[in-house]
Amino acid sequence: MRRIFWCVLLLSVSLGLRAQTDIPILSQLELERAPAGQVSKYWVNLLSGSQSLPILVPVLVAKGVEDGPVVGLTAAIHGNELNGIPIIQEVFRQIDPASLKGTVVGVPGLNAVSLQLDVRRFIDEEDLNRNFPGKANGNNSQQYVYWAFDKIVRHFDYLVDLHTASFGRINSLYVRADLTDSTIARMAYWQDADIILQDRGMPSAGQVVAASRTMRAEAVLHGIPAITIEYGDPQVYQSDMTGRGVWGIRNLLAGLGLTAGSPQAPPQPAIVCQRSYWIYTDAGGLLEVPVELRQRLQAGELIGLLRNPFGELITEYRAPEAGIVIGKSTNPNNMQGGRIIHLGILR
């Protein structure tokens, strides 16, 4: 019996490795190579690691029989933000390329290095999503984002970048989008979001563009309409977020004309915030945040209780103005300057 068990195990491992190695490795995304009317799987070689081996990013391509726009879906540019991965996978399970007018590209794990290390930031402790456009001859993070954009993202006509909260925090399902752009606004409103946050993602016209910026901002600068969607909590798969995320992406594909039918109104209209900011502690201690996600707050409402190790109250924190809770801290361990809530302002 033991011999049979090991034979079955070795066979399954062998088949798994063969399935991985049968997937073509590309030096960059080549949409013209993908056959029409089916879903194709590729590895894209971004750069090389310390063992002189390629660092490969998984890419799914659903290419329609008819021509149309290219919609890109990216997930996990931060290695602890995982909810976007099953959303992309499920979209591709449900999609019918034979009836697609255009192409959908899914990147379920853009930050391949940090995903394997089970960390948020890149190997040099940099935040990849604050390092665009990067540099072809820069440091680790700069080269990674430069080649990710050059080899993959620049081929998109539209971008949806999937995120979650980070360690010690939780998020509602909310969209960051420049609502002054009609195309981007439609992309945002097609989602099943709790909240839509007006956020340009880049300096206003006439200002100096930041040298280091997000992938969404970089895409917009290249004429690619883009939104960022925050799907809940870090380091987990949340089935409700997966379902709502898939619904929103499929609705967007219909709205952009890639699939049949018209986009539908979401089950509940999103609350629109014109701006937002985090509220931080001004002392260290053990923090309790007695508010819920999506909770409407009035000015002066209690949002935080800070205690010392003996349980004695140090201070209370209250909302400085009316708004809604977009995200909140869940980690009681609080050094001075720790986050309390992400407050969205409606007006």
Secondary structure as a PSIPRED ss2 file (coil, helix, strand):
# PSIPRED VFORMAT (PSIPRED V4.0)

   1 M C   1.000  0.000  0.000
   2 R H   0.000  1.000  0.000
   3 R H   0.000  1.000  0.000
   4 I H   0.000  1.000  0.000
   5 F H   0.000  1.000  0.000
   6 W H   0.000  1.000  0.000
   7 C H   0.000  1.000  0.000
   8 V H   0.000  1.000  0.000
   9 L H   0.000  1.000  0.000
  10 L H   0.000  1.000  0.000
  11 L H   0.000  1.000  0.000
  12 S H   0.000  1.000  0.000
  13 V H   0.000  1.000  0.000
  14 S H   0.000  1.000  0.000
  15 L H   0.000  1.000  0.000
  16 G H   0.000  1.000  0.000
  17 L H   0.000  1.000  0.000
  18 R H   0.000  1.000  0.000
  19 A H   0.000  1.000  0.000
  20 Q H   0.000  1.000  0.000
  21 T H   0.000  1.000  0.000
  22 D C   1.000  0.000  0.000
  23 I C   1.000  0.000  0.000
  24 P C   1.000  0.000  0.000
  25 I E   0.000  0.000  1.000
  26 L E   0.000  0.000  1.000
  27 S C   1.000  0.000  0.000
  28 Q C   1.000  0.000  0.000
  29 L C   1.000  0.000  0.000
  30 E C   1.000  0.000  0.000
  31 L H   0.000  1.000  0.000
  32 E H   0.000  1.000  0.000
  33 R H   0.000  1.000  0.000
  34 A C   1.000  0.000  0.000
  35 P C   1.000  0.000  0.000
  36 A C   1.000  0.000  0.000
  37 G C   1.000  0.000  0.000
  38 Q E   0.000  0.000  1.000
  39 V E   0.000  0.000  1.000
  40 S E   0.000  0.000  1.000
  41 K E   0.000  0.000  1.000
  42 Y E   0.000  0.000  1.000
  43 W E   0.000  0.000  1.000
  44 V E   0.000  0.000  1.000
  45 N E   0.000  0.000  1.000
  46 L E   0.000  0.000  1.000
  47 L E   0.000  0.000  1.000
  48 S E   0.000  0.000  1.000
  49 G C   1.000  0.000  0.000
  50 S C   1.000  0.000  0.000
  51 Q C   1.000  0.000  0.000
  52 S C   1.000  0.000  0.000
  53 L C   1.000  0.000  0.000
  54 P E   0.000  0.000  1.000
  55 I E   0.000  0.000  1.000
  56 L E   0.000  0.000  1.000
  57 V E   0.000  0.000  1.000
  58 P E   0.000  0.000  1.000
  59 V E   0.000  0.000  1.000
  60 L E   0.000  0.000  1.000
  61 V E   0.000  0.000  1.000
  62 A E   0.000  0.000  1.000
  63 K E   0.000  0.000  1.000
  64 G C   1.000  0.000  0.000
  65 V C   1.000  0.000  0.000
  66 E E   0.000  0.000  1.000
  67 D E   0.000  0.000  1.000
  68 G E   0.000  0.000  1.000
  69 P E   0.000  0.000  1.000
  70 V E   0.000  0.000  1.000
  71 V E   0.000  0.000  1.000
  72 G E   0.000  0.000  1.000
  73 L E   0.000  0.000  1.000
  74 T E   0.000  0.000  1.000
  75 A E   0.000  0.000  1.000
  76 A C   1.000  0.000  0.000
  77 I C   1.000  0.000  0.000
  78 H C   1.000  0.000  0.000
  79 G C   1.000  0.000  0.000
  80 N C   1.000  0.000  0.000
  81 E C   1.000  0.000  0.000
  82 L C   1.000  0.000  0.000
  83 N C   1.000  0.000  0.000
  84 G H   0.000  1.000  0.000
  85 I H   0.000  1.000  0.000
  86 P H   0.000  1.000  0.000
  87 I H   0.000  1.000  0.000
  88 I H   0.000  1.000  0.000
  89 Q H   0.000  1.000  0.000
  90 E H   0.000  1.000  0.000
  91 V H   0.000  1.000  0.000
  92 F H   0.000  1.000  0.000
  93 R H   0.000  1.000  0.000
  94 Q H   0.000  1.000  0.000
  95 I C   1.000  0.000  0.000
  96 D C   1.000  0.000  0.000
  97 P H   0.000  1.000  0.000
  98 A H   0.000  1.000  0.000
  99 S H   0.000  1.000  0.000
 100 L C   1.000  0.000  0.000
 101 K E   0.000  0.000  1.000
 102 G E   0.000  0.000  1.000
 103 T E   0.000  0.000  1.000
 104 V E   0.000  0.000  1.000
 105 V E   0.000  0.000  1.000
 106 G E   0.000  0.000  1.000
 107 V E   0.000  0.000  1.000
 108 P E   0.000  0.000  1.000
 109 G C   1.000  0.000  0.000
 110 L C   1.000  0.000  0.000
 111 N C   1.000  0.000  0.000
 112 A H   0.000  1.000  0.000
 113 V H   0.000  1.000  0.000
 114 S H   0.000  1.000  0.000
 115 L H   0.000  1.000  0.000
 116 Q H   0.000  1.000  0.000
 117 L H   0.000  1.000  0.000
 118 D C   1.000  0.000  0.000
 119 V C   1.000  0.000  0.000
 120 R C   1.000  0.000  0.000
 121 R C   1.000  0.000  0.000
 122 F C   1.000  0.000  0.000
 123 I C   1.000  0.000  0.000
 124 D C   1.000  0.000  0.000
 125 E C   1.000  0.000  0.000
 126 E C   1.000  0.000  0.000
 127 D C   1.000  0.000  0.000
 128 L H   0.000  1.000  0.000
 129 N H   0.000  1.000  0.000
 130 R H   0.000  1.000  0.000
 131 N C   1.000  0.000  0.000
 132 F E   0.000  0.000  1.000
 133 P C   1.000  0.000  0.000
 134 G C   1.000  0.000  0.000
 135 K C   1.000  0.000  0.000
 136 A C   1.000  0.000  0.000
 137 N C   1.000  0.000  0.000
 138 G C   1.000  0.000  0.000
 139 N C   1.000  0.000  0.000
 140 N H   0.000  1.000  0.000
 141 S H   0.000  1.000  0.000
 142 Q H   0.000  1.000  0.000
 143 Q H   0.000  1.000  0.000
 144 Y H   0.000  1.000  0.000
 145 V H   0.000  1.000  0.000
 146 Y H   0.000  1.000  0.000
 147 W H   0.000  1.000  0.000
 148 A H   0.000  1.000  0.000
 149 F H   0.000  1.000  0.000
 150 D H   0.000  1.000  0.000
 151 K H   0.000  1.000  0.000
 152 I C   1.000  0.000  0.000
 153 V H   0.000  1.000  0.000
 154 R H   0.000  1.000  0.000
 155 H H   0.000  1.000  0.000
 156 F C   1.000  0.000  0.000
 157 D C   1.000  0.000  0.000
 158 Y E   0.000  0.000  1.000
 159 L E   0.000  0.000  1.000
 160 V E   0.000  0.000  1.000
 161 D E   0.000  0.000  1.000
 162 L E   0.000  0.000  1.000
 163 H E   0.000  0.000  1.000
 164 T C   1.000  0.000  0.000
 165 A C   1.000  0.000  0.000
 166 S C   1.000  0.000  0.000
 167 F C   1.000  0.000  0.000
 168 G C   1.000  0.000  0.000
 169 R E   0.000  0.000  1.000
 170 I E   0.000  0.000  1.000
 171 N E   0.000  0.000  1.000
 172 S C   1.000  0.000  0.000
 173 L E   0.000  0.000  1.000
 174 Y E   0.000  0.000  1.000
 175 V E   0.000  0.000  1.000
 176 R E   0.000  0.000  1.000
 177 A E   0.000  0.000  1.000
 178 D C   1.000  0.000  0.000
 179 L C   1.000  0.000  0.000
 180 T C   1.000  0.000  0.000
 181 D C   1.000  0.000  0.000
 182 S H   0.000  1.000  0.000
 183 T H   0.000  1.000  0.000
 184 I H   0.000  1.000  0.000
 185 A H   0.000  1.000  0.000
 186 R H   0.000  1.000  0.000
 187 M H   0.000  1.000  0.000
 188 A H   0.000  1.000  0.000
 189 Y H   0.000  1.000  0.000
 190 W C   1.000  0.000  0.000
 191 Q C   1.000  0.000  0.000
 192 D C   1.000  0.000  0.000
 193 A C   1.000  0.000  0.000
 194 D C   1.000  0.000  0.000
 195 I E   0.000  0.000  1.000
 196 I E   0.000  0.000  1.000
 197 L E   0.000  0.000  1.000
 198 Q E   0.000  0.000  1.000
 199 D C   1.000  0.000  0.000
 200 R C   1.000  0.000  0.000
 201 G C   1.000  0.000  0.000
 202 M C   1.000  0.000  0.000
 203 P C   1.000  0.000  0.000
 204 S C   1.000  0.000  0.000
 205 A C   1.000  0.000  0.000
 206 G C   1.000  0.000  0.000
 207 Q C   1.000  0.000  0.000
 208 V C   1.000  0.000  0.000
 209 V C   1.000  0.000  0.000
 210 A C   1.000  0.000  0.000
 211 A C   1.000  0.000  0.000
 212 S C   1.000  0.000  0.000
 213 R E   0.000  0.000  1.000
 214 T C   1.000  0.000  0.000
 215 M H   0.000  1.000  0.000
 216 R H   0.000  1.000  0.000
 217 A H   0.000  1.000  0.000
 218 E H   0.000  1.000  0.000
 219 A H   0.000  1.000  0.000
 220 V H   0.000  1.000  0.000
 221 L H   0.000  1.000  0.000
 222 H C   1.000  0.000  0.000
 223 G C   1.000  0.000  0.000
 224 I C   1.000  0.000  0.000
 225 P C   1.000  0.000  0.000
 226 A E   0.000  0.000  1.000
 227 I E   0.000  0.000  1.000
 228 T E   0.000  0.000  1.000
 229 I E   0.000  0.000  1.000
 230 E E   0.000  0.000  1.000
 231 Y E   0.000  0.000  1.000
 232 G C   1.000  0.000  0.000
 233 D C   1.000  0.000  0.000
 234 P C   1.000  0.000  0.000
 235 Q C   1.000  0.000  0.000
 236 V C   1.000  0.000  0.000
 237 Y C   1.000  0.000  0.000
 238 Q C   1.000  0.000  0.000
 239 S H   0.000  1.000  0.000
 240 D H   0.000  1.000  0.000
 241 M H   0.000  1.000  0.000
 242 T H   0.000  1.000  0.000
 243 G H   0.000  1.000  0.000
 244 R H   0.000  1.000  0.000
 245 G H   0.000  1.000  0.000
 246 V H   0.000  1.000  0.000
 247 W H   0.000  1.000  0.000
 248 G H   0.000  1.000  0.000
 249 I H   0.000  1.000  0.000
 250 R H   0.000  1.000  0.000
 251 N H   0.000  1.000  0.000
 252 L H   0.000  1.000  0.000
 253 L H   0.000  1.000  0.000
 254 A H   0.000  1.000  0.000
 255 G H   0.000  1.000  0.000
 256 L C   1.000  0.000  0.000
 257 G C   1.000  0.000  0.000
 258 L C   1.000  0.000  0.000
 259 T C   1.000  0.000  0.000
 260 A C   1.000  0.000  0.000
 261 G C   1.000  0.000  0.000
 262 S C   1.000  0.000  0.000
 263 P C   1.000  0.000  0.000
 264 Q C   1.000  0.000  0.000
 265 A C   1.000  0.000  0.000
 266 P C   1.000  0.000  0.000
 267 P C   1.000  0.000  0.000
 268 Q C   1.000  0.000  0.000
 269 P C   1.000  0.000  0.000
 270 A C   1.000  0.000  0.000
 271 I E   0.000  0.000  1.000
 272 V E   0.000  0.000  1.000
 273 C E   0.000  0.000  1.000
 274 Q C   1.000  0.000  0.000
 275 R E   0.000  0.000  1.000
 276 S E   0.000  0.000  1.000
 277 Y E   0.000  0.000  1.000
 278 W E   0.000  0.000  1.000
 279 I E   0.000  0.000  1.000
 280 Y E   0.000  0.000  1.000
 281 T C   1.000  0.000  0.000
 282 D C   1.000  0.000  0.000
 283 A C   1.000  0.000  0.000
 284 G C   1.000  0.000  0.000
 285 G E   0.000  0.000  1.000
 286 L E   0.000  0.000  1.000
 287 L E   0.000  0.000  1.000
 288 E E   0.000  0.000  1.000
 289 V C   1.000  0.000  0.000
 290 P C   1.000  0.000  0.000
 291 V C   1.000  0.000  0.000
 292 E C   1.000  0.000  0.000
 293 L C   1.000  0.000  0.000
 294 R C   1.000  0.000  0.000
 295 Q C   1.000  0.000  0.000
 296 R E   0.000  0.000  1.000
 297 L E   0.000  0.000  1.000
 298 Q C   1.000  0.000  0.000
 299 A C   1.000  0.000  0.000
 300 G C   1.000  0.000  0.000
 301 E C   1.000  0.000  0.000
 302 L E   0.000  0.000  1.000
 303 I E   0.000  0.000  1.000
 304 G E   0.000  0.000  1.000
 305 L E   0.000  0.000  1.000
 306 L E   0.000  0.000  1.000
 307 R E   0.000  0.000  1.000
 308 N C   1.000  0.000  0.000
 309 P C   1.000  0.000  0.000
 310 F C   1.000  0.000  0.000
 311 G C   1.000  0.000  0.000
 312 E C   1.000  0.000  0.000
 313 L E   0.000  0.000  1.000
 314 I E   0.000  0.000  1.000
 315 T E   0.000  0.000  1.000
 316 E E   0.000  0.000  1.000
 317 Y E   0.000  0.000  1.000
 318 R E   0.000  0.000  1.000
 319 A C   1.000  0.000  0.000
 320 P C   1.000  0.000  0.000
 321 E C   1.000  0.000  0.000
 322 A C   1.000  0.000  0.000
 323 G E   0.000  0.000  1.000
 324 I E   0.000  0.000  1.000
 325 V E   0.000  0.000  1.000
 326 I E   0.000  0.000  1.000
 327 G E   0.000  0.000  1.000
 328 K E   0.000  0.000  1.000
 329 S E   0.000  0.000  1.000
 330 T C   1.000  0.000  0.000
 331 N C   1.000  0.000  0.000
 332 P C   1.000  0.000  0.000
 333 N E   0.000  0.000  1.000
 334 N E   0.000  0.000  1.000
 335 M C   1.000  0.000  0.000
 336 Q C   1.000  0.000  0.000
 337 G C   1.000  0.000  0.000
 338 G C   1.000  0.000  0.000
 339 R E   0.000  0.000  1.000
 340 I E   0.000  0.000  1.000
 341 I E   0.000  0.000  1.000
 342 H E   0.000  0.000  1.000
 343 L E   0.000  0.000  1.000
 344 G E   0.000  0.000  1.000
 345 I E   0.000  0.000  1.000
 346 L C   1.000  0.000  0.000
 347 R C   1.000  0.000  0.000
